[in-house]
Structure formats: structure tokens, C-alpha cells
Amino acid sequence: MYIYAETAFHHEGDLDYLKELVSTAKSCGANGVKFQVLTETDYLISKKHSQYQKLKSITLPFDEWREVFDHTEKLGLDIVMMPIDPECLRLLEDFNIRFLDLHSVSFNDLEVLTAIKSTQLPLILGVGGRRITEIQDKIGFFKSQLNVLMTGFQSFPSRLADVTLEKIRCLSEAFPLTDVGYADHSSWDSPDAVRSNSWAFILGARFFEKHLTLNEGKERIDYNSAVGPEKFKEIINELKYLNDEILNKPSEALNDLNAAELKYRSRERVIVAKRAIRKGEKLRPEHLVYKMTDAEGGIVQLEPLLGKITTKGIEEDEIVNLDCTN
């Protein structure tokens, strides 16, 4: 199970705010932090776009991204990098990147796709709003480099009914060699912001992405689906509980009963003498009956006893087992 904090453009160009987000992710127990890295605004967006100037004003320069990545590594957190322009991949020369992530707006941008493929770093692919043929196409392109299919999508915020969590199970069955994840974008003030992650785990998701904020509900970019530290910790604790204690047990554990299960099944009726049985009698079905008893050593299989000769007298309602026979 792997969970990372999504920062996106929530920093709004504020380097110190972004570094504090990273520190907060560390204190919450995240495995890593995801950064949407844009260094060339003109590569992404038209000058005629209504948000061009806004985006340009919050685009961090290379030296500040280096400072953020350095801060992240020093805290022992993984870097999950979403390269929005190919040029930003030069950061790989100086930092260890745990995963790359393909932005949905670049899903068909061959230049970005080729640049990512050339790194051969493990890739997370967002598949929200994608048809099965599109997913198969990307698996064919990236092959074993593609590690995780990430369900969920941002629609400011997303309605859980639109996300269709059942896709997690379907993807797990369709692509058994690839992990499946869940990026929750439920509203920060909805119970789904926490509990949907647990539901996703039950359906098979093992990678989790969640927007993190310092001030929950305070308006800034992507605040709609960003939770504060307390909820982020709650998500992590719930997932760890499911992973460690409830659902992530090996298949062989089906035969390994715990103390509570053994105590429960000890109530089962066992074989006792239906009437007093003399020493030297051959056991027949009419000698035996199933009853609950406090005595230890009872057995439930009748067949091994039938035809056996008793080696001692057995009182009515006393347990009968192989120790009583020759």
C-alpha cells in the first residue's frame, strides 16, 4: 500500500508554502509527494487562453524546483513527478524520482510520451475518463514501465457517483500485471474524502493520491478536494488498518485459525457416549452421539471410530476419541 500527497498548483507560485506542504506530508506519514512540474508555460497553454497570465505568474523556475526536490529528499520522502513539459525532465539529472506521472492533458502528446518513455522510470497513468482501448494503447506504448493505473479524476470536486469505483475491480481483473490506484477528488467537506479511499482499497486499489492543504476550506487552487493534515492522517491510518489487520492476508491464512476463531469453533458438538460403553466393545453408530461439552479432546469425525474396540469403560456423555480405542 502506497499513499502520496498531491500538491498540483496549490502552491500558487509560493515556494515556502510548497515546502511547508512537503513537511506536512512527512508529518502525516505519506510515502511521497507528487509535484506537477511546469517550467515552460508556453509549452502548455496558449497565450490566448484566459488563464495564461495567471499560470505564468505561478510557474516556479528551475532553481526553486531544485530547492523543493532537495527538501523532499532530505525528509526521506519519495518524489512523484508529473512532467508537464519535456524540459523539466532535466531535474532527473540531480534527483532520484520514484515515479513519473502522465498529466491527463498530455495523454496524447507524443513529445511528452516519448520523453517519459526514454527515462524508463516507473510510470503512474491516470485513467479517469479513459476508455479501455486508450488504456491498452498506453500499456502497449510503455509496456513494463507502466506500473500503476490510477482511477479517479478532478472535476472540482468530483462526485463519487461519477467516478465509478467499480472500475478498480474491473481494471484489476483486466490488467493483472499492473497495480491499480485511486486518486480521490471528493469535496474536502464530504465524508467521501476519507471513506472512499477505504472503499477503493476493498475493491483492490493499493496506490492512493490525495490533495493536501495547510488550511482546509481556504480558497486557493484545487482547495475544493484538498484535505487538511488531520483528515490526511485519518486516511492513512484507515488504509494501514485495512492493509495490516483486515484485508491484506495471504491466501494460506485461510487454514491458519487465530485464537478467536479457535475459541469460537470449540463450541461445536463433539462425539460422546450415548450410553455407558463397556471395555472391549466394538463401537457402532448407536453407541455414539454429538453433544456440546466442556471437556477437551473431543473429535467430530465419526468414521475413524466405527469398528474400533474400546480399551476402557466410557461413561454416558463422556467424550469418545481414538485414545479410548485400540
N, C-alpha and C positions, 0 to 999 in steps of 0.2 A: 504494500500500500504506500502510495507516494502522493503528497499534497504540497502544492506550491501557491504562493500568493501572487496574484496578478496585479501589476501596477499600471499598465497601459499608459494613458496620458493624464492620469490622475494627478501627477506631479505639477502639471501646468507650467512646466519650464523652471520650477523651483528646485534646484539641486539639493538644498538642505532638506526640503520636505521629502524628496525621494529617498535620500539616505536614511531619514527617520522611518520611512515606511519599511525599508530593509531591516533596520534594527528591530522594529516592531514584529516583523515576520519571524525573526530569530527568537524573540521572547515568547512568541505564541507556540513555537515548536514546529514551524514549517520545515520541509526538507529543502526548499529552494524558493527563489523569487523569479518571476517572469517579467521581462522587460521588452516592450515594443520599441525597438531601436530604429529611429529615423534620423539620418544625418543630412540628407539632401531633400528638402521639402519639395522642390520642383520635380523630383522623380515620381513622387506620389500623387500630387494634386495639381490640377490646372490653376493657372493664375486667375482664371475667370470664375473659379469656384467661390461661393460665398464665404467659405471658411479658410480660404488661402492665407490671408494675413494673420488670422488667429493661430493657425497651425504653425506658420513660420515663426511666430513670436515665442512659441513654447518648445520649439525643436532644440534639443540640447546639442552642443558641439561635441566633437570627438573627445577633447580633453576632459570634459565633465562626465562623459560616459566611462572613460577610463577610471575616473575617481569613484564612480558608483560601483563599477565592477570590482575594483580593488577593495572597496569597503565590504562588498558582499563576500568575497573570498576570505577576507580576514575574519569574518564572523562565522566561517565554516559552512556557509550556505551554498547550494548549487545555483548556478546561473542557467536559467531557461531563457534563451534569447530568440525573439521574433524579429528577424532582419527584414525591415520594410524596404530598404534599398540595398543593392548588392555591395555598395561601397562600405557599408558599416561592418561587413564581414571581416574587414581588416583587424577588428578587435580580437579575432581568434588568434592573432599572432602573439598576443600578450596574455590571454586569459584562457582558462580551461572552461569550456562550455559543456554543461551536462546534456542539454537537449536544445535543438533548434525547433522552432515552431513556425509553420507557414501561416501568414495572415490570410484571412478569407478573401480580402480584396485582391490578393496576388495569386489566387488559386490557379489561374491560367496564364500567369506571366512567365513565359519561358525563360527570360533572363534571370529572374529570381529563382525559379525552379532549378535551373542549371547551376547557378551559383551555390545553392544549398546542397544539391547533389554532389558537387565537387568536393565538399568538405567531408563527406561520409560520416558526419556526426549523426547520432540517433535523432530521429525526427518525430515530432508530435504533429498530427494532422487534424485540424478542426473539420468535422464532417457535418456540422449542423447546417441544414438547408441543402444538403448534397444528396443526389440520387446514387443508387448502388453502382451504376455504370461509371460515374465520376470517381467514386472511391476505388473501384477496380482499376481505373486508368492510372490513378496516382500510385497505387500499390505496384502496378506494372512498371511505372517510371522509377520509383525509388527502391523497389524490391526490399531487401532485408534492412535497409537504412530506416524504413518506416517502422517505428516501434509502437506508436500509440495512435489509435483512432479516438479523437476527443469529441464526444457528443455535447449538445448544448450550444446556444447562440445568444448573442446580446441583442435585445430588441427594446431596451430602455424602459423598464426592465422586462424580462421575459415572463410570459405566463406559462406555468408548468404544463398546462394542458396543451400548449403549442409545442413544447419541447419533445414530447412523446418519449418518456423514459424507457418504454418497452424496446426502443431501438438499441439500447445497451445489450439486452439479451440477444436480440437478432444479430447484431454485429459480432458478438462473441461466438455465436454459432457459425456465422458465415465466414469469419476470418479467425480461426482458432490459433493461428501462429502470431497474431498481433494482439497486444493488450488494448483494452477499451477503457476510456476515461470519461469523466463528466465535468464540464465547466458550468457551474451554476450561475445564473444571472437573475435569480428571483429578486424581487424588491427587498431592500435592506430591512424593511419593517414587516415582512411577511414571515410566518413560521416556516415557509418553504425554504428560506435562505439557509436554514440549518438542517431541517429534517429531510429535504430532498436528497442531500448527499448520502444519508444513511440508506434511503430507498435505492439510490443508484448503486451503492455497494452491494446490497442484497441481490440486485439484478446482474451483478458481475463487474461493475466498474472498479478499477484498482488505482487509477490516477485521478487526482482531483485538483481543480483550479478554482480559486475564489478571489474576487476583487477585495482588497484590503484598504481601509481608510483609517486615518487618525481620529477623525471626528464624524461618527456615524450620523447620517442625515444632513450634514452640512453640504450645501450645494457647491459642487465643482465637477469637473469632467468625470463621468462614469460613477458618480456618487450613488445613483439610483440602485445599483446592485452591489455596492461595496459595503461590507460589514466591518464593524469595529473590532478591536482586539479581543474583547470578551466573547463575542459570537464566533470569531475565528478559532479561538481556543476550544469553544464548545464543539465546533465541527470536528476538529482534530481529535478531541477526546472521545467523541461518539464513534468516529471511524476506527480509532485504535481499539476501542472496546469491542466493536464488531469483528475486527481483524484478529485480535489476540485471544478473545474469550468466547466468541459466539460462532462465527461462520467459517473462519479460515482454518478448518481442521482437515488433516489428511484423511483420505478415504479409509485407510486401515483403522482409523479411530472408531469405525463402526463396530468393531469387535472388542474394543477396549472400553469396558464399562467403568465409569467413575464411581466413587464411594456412594454418592446419592442414588445412582441407578441400581447399584448392587443392593442397597438397603431397600429400595422400592420393590425389586423383584423377589426379595427374601420373603415377602408376604404370600408368595404363590403357594397353593396347596401342594403338598408332597405325599408320597406313599407311606401309609401307616397300616398296621394290622387291623383288619375289620373285626376280628375276634382274636382271642388268645391262640397263639400258634405254638405247638409243642416242638421241642428239639427233634430233628430228624424228619420232619415233614417236608414233602415236596410242595413248593409254592405253586398255587394255582390262582387264577383271577379272582375266585370267590374268597380268597384269604386277604385280599388287599383292597384298599380304598384310598381316595385322595382327600386329605383334610389339611387345614391350616394348623400349624403347631409352632411353639417357641423353640423346640429342640433343634439343635444344629445337626447337620449331616444328612438331611433329607434329600431324596432324589425324586425326579419327576418322570423318568423313563421306566415304564412297566416291563418292557420286553426283556431286558437283561436279567430280571429277577425270576421270570417264569421258568419252572422246571428245576430251579436250584433247591438244594437240601439245606434246611436251617441247621446251624451249628449251635444254637442256643434257643431257649424258650423266649418267645416275644409276647409281651402283654398287649391287650387291646389298646389301640390308639398310639402305640409306640412306633417310632419310625422304623421302616424296613429298608435296609440298603445292602449292598454286596458284602459289607462286613459281617452281616448276620448269616451268611451262607458259605458253603464250601466252594 
